[in-house]
Amino acid sequence: MNKDRRINHIFKADGRALIVAMDHGSCTGATAGLENPGETIEQIIEGGADAALVNFGVARRFAKKLSSIGYIARLDLPPTYMGKGHDSRLVFDAEYAMKMAADAVILNIGQGVGVEEVTYPHLAETVSYCDSIGMPVFAESFPGGFDPGVEFKTLDNIARGARIGCEIGCDFIKTAYVPGFERIVKETFVPIVVLGGSKTSDEREFLASIKDAMEHGASGVAIGRNAWGIGNTINMTRALAAIIHKNVSVEEAYEILKCGK
């Protein structure tokens, strides 16, 4: 089955996507900014988000609110805030995502002992089934697995991990932006979506990093805490949408963040 229709629910005509990640609650609980998921969904839609990445519980409870944007379903669960390790366990399958009207599925992968033995077979299994039903697959690639130490987050590790995800067969990669990102783009033969990372204390610098990522070949972003965790969800979403789809400058985006226009 063809995946294009679902992909076009996430990526716009320019081939770019602003995805807001709201799947943090499955490992942290009621994260500040996500206490009321329905309200946050309304805010990101008003701000111009193209798609949301959410867990199945949120998708089921707020299906009507999500209906106007793309929906990416999380299939796995990472360790909770009281857990250990860096591997994510596959707990749902793409068949269930189909029943929930998802436009794509996502799962964590990562190279490293104790991680790749679990996550890479999960990706292969998911890709094999999703190809048969026309469901796009995002692989969230992080060397060392879920929430690794900074020593894992090198350009070489990120580039190699992204390529491994491609080789296994995912349709898109979600990974970190680091200096030298153009190498990751060059070595990765599927579109790359840049993740937002830890909550920033410098909004201008954060917007500059998104601008740099787009200029160096990213096909979009998947932003979580830096979209809904700063207390200005609508305007931050507007600012990100302007960078991604209108190619505005960092200063113009910052003005949108502070003034709403």
N, C-alpha and C positions, 0 to 999 in steps of 0.2 A: 504494500500500500504506500502511496505517496505521502511524504511528510510535509510538503510545501504549505498546505493550508494551515497546519498548526504552527509552523515556523512563522508564517506571516501574521499570526496573532501576537507574536512576541517582537519580531524585528520589523521595523517599518520599511517603507519603500526605499529609504536611503541605505538599507542594510544594517542599521544601527538600532540598539535597544537600550532603554533605561529600565532596568529591572530593580525593584526594591525588594530586598531580602528581609523577610519577616519570620524566619524559621528558628529564631534563637530560643524561643520558649521551651523547646523540647530538651534543652540541656541546662538552661539557666532559670527557668520559671518565668515569672512575670517581670521581665526586663523593663526598666524605666523607658517609657515611650511606647511600649506594647501592652500596657495594662488593659487597654480597650482596643482589641484588634480591629473591630468594625469602624471605630472612629479614625484609626490610623489609615485604614484602607480608603476611606472617604477623602482624607487629606492628600494621600499620594495621587489619587485619581484627579483631584482638583489641581494638583501641581503638574500633572502631565506625565505620570509614569506610564510606561508601555506594558509592563507586566509586574506581577508580584510572585515571589517565591515564598510559599507558606506550607506548613504542615497540614495533614489531612483534617485534623480537628478544626482548624481555622477555616479551611476550605469548605467543610460541611456546614459549619455554623453560619458562615458569612457568604454563602454561595451567590446570593442575589447581588450583594455589593461588589463581588469580584467579577460579575458577568460581563462588565464592559471593558475589561483589560485582559491581557494574557495571564495564564495561570501555570506556574511551574510547580510540580509536586515533588516534595522531598520523600525519597523512598527509605532512607536509612536514619539511624539515630546515633549520634556521637555519645561519648561518656558524659554523664551529667556533671554538675558542678561538684559533686561528691565522689565522682567516679575516678578511675585510673586508666592509663593507657591512651593511645592515640588512634585506635582503629574504630571505624564506624560500622555498625552491624545493620545489614539489610533486613528490614522488618516488614516492608510492604512490597508489592510487585506492580508492574506496569499495567496488569489487567485491572487492578483496583483503581489505578490512576485513570484509566479509560472510563471506568464507571463514574468517576468523579469529574469527567469532562476536562481533564488536564490537557494543556497544549504541549507539555514536555515534562520529562522527569529529570531529577538530579540526584547524584549520590557522590559521596566523598571517596577519593582515591589518594594514594600516596605511596612513594617508594620508601623502603626501610624495613628492617627486621621487625616482625610483630604487627606490621601494617599491611604490606603488599600481599602477604599470604591470605589475608582476609578480603581486602578491598578490590584487588584486581580480578579475582574470580567473580565477585559481585558485579563488577562492570561488564565482564564478558557475558555473563548470564543475562544481564539486563539488555545489552546491545542485541544479543541474539533474538530475544523475544520481541523487542521493540521494532526491529527491522521487519518482523512479520506482521505487525499491526499498524505501522506507519506512525510511530511515536518517537519524536526527537529525544535524544539523550544528552544531557549536560554531565560532564565529569568535572567535579570540583577537585582540582589537583593541587596537593600541597605536599612537598617533600617532608617526610617525617610523620605524615598523617594529620589528624585533627589537632589544631592548636599546638604545634610543635615549638621547640625552642628556637631562638633567633639564629642559632648556628646552622640550622637546616635551610634557612631562607636565602640562599645564595642564588645568583643569576644562573650558574651552571646547574644547580639542583632543580630550580624551577623550570628551566628550559628543557632539561632531560625528562622531567616528570610530565610536562605538557605533551611532549612527543610520544611518550609511552601511552598516554591516554588516547592519542590519535591512532596509534598503531593497534590498540585493542578495539577501536571502532566507534568511539563517541562522535557525536555530531558537532558538539561545541565544548570548549574548555572554559572553565571559570578558574582563574588563578590570580596571583598577586602581581602588582606592578612594581618593578624594581628598575633602577638605572640600567640601561642596556636592554630595555624591553624589546627593542627592534629585533634582537637576536631570537627571542622567544617567538615572535611573529614569523620570522624567516624560517624557523625550524618546525613550525606547527602548521599543519595543512588543513586545519578547520578554524572557524572564527573563534576569537578569544574575547571573553567577557572578563573585565577586571573587577576583583572584589574590593570592597571598601576598607576592610581592616578595622583595627581598633578605633575607638572613638577619638576624634581629634580635638586638640585644644586650639588649633589655628585653622580657622575656616578658609581663609584665603589660600594658605598653603595646600590644604586639602583640594580645593577647586583647581589649583595649579597642577596638582598631581593627576587629576582626571583629564585636564586639558592635554597634558603631556602624553598620557596613555593613548588618548584618541589620535593625537598627531603622529604617534609612533605605531599605529596600526591596529589598535583595539577596535572591536566591533560593538562595544557597549560596556556597561558597568552593571554590577549587582551590588548595590549599596544598602547597608542595613543601619547600623548605629549612627552613622554620619548623615543619614537622612531623617530618621524619626527620633534619634536620641539627643538632638541638640535643642529641642523646644521650639523649633521653627520648621516643621515638616513641610508645609505647603511651599514656602519660599525656597527651601533647599532643593526640593524636587523641581521647582521651576528653574532654578539656577542650573541644576544638572542637565535638565532637558534642553536648556538653551545651549549649553556647551556641546551636547551630543548631537542635536538635530539642527542647530542653527550656527554652530561653529563660532559662537561669540567668544570674546576675549575673557581672560580671567577677571579683569576689572569690571567688565560688563556683567559677568556672572555674579560677582560679589555685590554689585549694586542691586541686582535682582534679589539676592538673598536678603539684603538689608532693607530694601524698599518695596519689594514685591513686584517690580516692573523694571 
